[in-house]
């Protein structure tokens, strides 16, 4: 069975977490994990530029089948959600530019997929990810385990096991080729 690499992203404007997994049949293993430190950068636009460049570099190095990304959620602070949305947007733009399909998951969906509880704590998600991936060394940041959880969520949804994601264009002509009965003559 062909191995598939899935890149998970936990977007943030202070710390961006990333984690890559290798899926082969029912086996899931960690390939790479890390963070992008952005706290010391004051300029918001420079942060976005660095996120774009880092995700672009990760995709070129890892050659993932798909990228799974956590979608922003509304907490108590609208400004925080807007900043997260921008970070998510530039990460998605980097993937789209390189023709890597992107799937978004809400934090609740990820937690439910990993822990069986949509309200699980970051500590619970981290512990379960370490157990699922048989990690001896616990990543230092929750952003890393959240990124791995996002990638594992993708794998557990069955997408990585049951379908091959096409790296093709989404043009109307392509759609009509794949769905000839939809065309009215």
N, C-alpha and C positions, 0 to 999 in steps of 0.2 A: 504494500500500500504506500502511496506517495505521501511523503511528509509535507505538512503545510505549516508555514510560519504565520502566526497572527501577532500583530503589534497592538498592544493596548496603551492607551494614553489617558492619564488623569490630568486634565488641563488645569493650569493655575498661572497666575501672573507673578507669584513670588516663588513658588516651587512647582515645576511640572514633573510629574512622574511618568516613566515609561517602563514597559515590560513586554518582552517578547516570549512567546511560547512556541513549542514545536508540537504539532498534533500528528499522530500516526495511529490510525485506527482508533482504539479507545484509550491510547496512551497520550498523556499530556506532560510535557517536561518544560522547565524554564530554560530559555536560551540566553536571555539578557535582561538586565534590570538596572535602573538608575534614575537619577533626577537631573534636572536642569535648574541650577540656583539662579534666581533672578532678583532676590531681595535687595542686593546692593545697587541695582540699576534704578535710577530715579525716573528716567524718561519712559513713559508708557509705550511710545511707538518703538523705541529701541528694544524693549522687552518683546513686543510682538514680532519684530524682525528676527530676533534670536530664536524664538519659538519656531518660526517658520523654517529657519535655516537648520535647526537641530532636528526637527521632524523630517525634513528633506534628507538630511544626512543619514538618519536612522533607516529610512526607507531604502536608500541606495545601498547601505551596508547590509541590511537584513533581508531585503527582497521579500517582503511579506505578501501573502496571498490576499490579506485584507487588514484593515486597521479598525479596531473597535475603540470607541471613545466615549467617555462619560459625558452626558449632556448636563448643562448647567441647571441648577435648581434654584427656586426662589426661597431664600431663607428670610432673614429679618432685614437684610440690607440690599436694596435694589442696585446700588453701585457695585457691590461685590458680584452680583449676578451678571451685570453688564460686562465687567472685566473678565469674568470667566467665559462669557459668551464670545468675547473677542479672541481670547486665547484658544478656545475651541475652534473658532472660525479660521484662524491662520493655520492651525494644525490640519484641519480638514482641507484647506486650500493646497497645502503642500502635498497631501496624499492624492488629491484629485489631479493636480498637475502631473504627477507621476503615474497616473492611471491605476491607482490602488483603490479598490472599493472601500467605502467607509460605512460602518454601522454604528449608530448611536444607541446607548442604553442609559436609562435613568438610574440614579443611584439606588433607588428601591429595587429595580429589576436586577441589578448586579448583586445587591445584598441577598435578595431572595434566591437567586441562582446559586450563590456560593454557600450561604448559611441556612437557607430555608426560612429566613426571616427578613422581610424588607426593612425592618427597623434595627437590624444588627449594628453593633458598634464597630468602629474602625479596628479596635482590638480583636473583636470576634472575626472580622473579615481577614485580618492579618494572620491570625492563628489558623484559620481554616485553609487559607491559601498555602501556608507553610506545610500543612498536613497533606493537602491535595497534591502539591508539587514535590513533596518529600524534600523540603529545603532544610538543610542542617543549620545554615546561617540565616537568621531572620534579617530581612532588609531593615536598614536603619530608619527609614521614613515610611509612614503610612501611605504617602503618595506613590511609593514604589509598589507596595502590596495592593493598593487600589488599582493601579495600572495593570498589574498581573491579573487581578480579579476581573477587570473589564475584558481582557483577552480570554480568560478562562470562561467567562460568561458566554462569549461568542461561541467557543468550542462546545460548551454544554448545551447550547440551544440546538445543536445538531447541524448547524449550517456547515461547519468544517467537515463533518462526517458524511453528510448526505448529498451535498451539492458541490459542484465546482463553480467557483465564482469566475465569471468571464471578465477578462480585462479588455472589454470591447467598448466601442462608443455606444452611446445611448441615442443614436439618431433615429429619426422616423423611418428611414429606409431600412435600417437594421431591425427595428420593431416589426415592420411589415414582412420582412424576410422570415422572421421567427414566428409570425402570426398571420399567415396568408389568408385565413378565413375571416379576419377582421376587416379586410379591404373590401370596400363597396365598389363594384364595377359598373 
